[in-house]
Amino acid sequence: MSAPVRTPVGYNRSGVRLSWGGEVIDYVFLVVTGVIAYHGITYRDEDGESDTGHLLFGCIALVFFLRVLLVDILKLV
């Protein structure tokens, strides 16, 4: 019985690099943070008032959305 083959982290037994790809994760992150930012900024309660917590987390999500869009996707900075 032979010893199991140890491969470096991120590689399969054939030596092929396993990765999701940075761009796929960036686009998924953009979609998720974009939805969170939109919901947080546009949310209104029954009286038509904005909730401070929704606005806060919506603005935080918008900052992360813009950072990934400008730095990682468009490479402007």
C-alpha positions in Angstrom: 0.0 0.0 0.0 1.5 3.3 -1.0 1.4 6.5 1.0 -1.1 9.1 0.0 0.2 11.8 -2.4 0.4 15.2 -0.7 -0.3 18.1 -3.0 0.2 21.8 -2.2 -2.8 23.7 -1.1 -4.8 25.0 -4.1 -3.7 22.2 -6.5 -5.3 18.8 -7.3 -3.3 15.6 -7.8 -2.6 16.4 -11.5 -0.9 19.7 -10.6 -3.8 21.8 -11.9 -4.4 25.0 -9.9 -7.8 25.1 -8.3 -9.3 28.5 -7.9 -12.6 30.3 -8.3 -10.9 33.1 -10.1 -10.7 36.5 -8.7 -13.1 38.1 -11.2 -16.0 35.7 -10.4 -15.8 36.4 -6.7 -15.6 40.2 -7.4 -18.7 40.1 -9.5 -20.6 38.0 -7.0 -19.5 40.5 -4.3 -20.7 43.4 -6.4 -24.1 41.9 -6.8 -24.5 41.1 -3.1 -23.3 44.5 -1.9 -25.2 46.3 -4.6 -28.5 44.7 -3.5 -27.7 45.4 0.2 -26.9 49.0 -0.6 -30.0 49.5 -2.7 -32.2 48.0 -0.1 -30.6 49.9 2.8 -30.7 53.3 1.1 -34.2 53.0 -0.4 -36.0 51.3 2.6 -39.0 53.1 4.1 -41.2 51.9 7.0 -45.0 52.1 7.0 -44.9 55.8 7.8 -42.5 56.6 4.9 -39.6 57.3 7.2 -36.0 56.1 6.7 -34.5 53.9 9.4 -31.1 54.9 10.6 -29.8 51.4 10.8 -30.8 50.6 7.2 -29.2 53.9 6.0 -26.0 53.2 7.9 -25.5 49.7 6.6 -26.7 50.7 3.1 -24.0 53.4 3.0 -21.4 51.0 4.3 -22.3 48.4 1.6 -22.2 51.2 -1.0 -18.6 52.1 0.0 -17.5 48.5 -0.4 -19.4 48.2 -3.7 -17.6 51.3 -5.1 -14.2 50.1 -3.8 -14.4 46.7 -5.5 -15.9 48.3 -8.7 -13.3 51.0 -9.0 -10.2 49.2 -7.7 -10.7 45.5 -8.6 -12.9 45.5 -11.7 -12.2 48.8 -13.5 -8.6 49.2 -12.0 -8.9 52.9 -11.9 -6.9 53.3 -8.6 
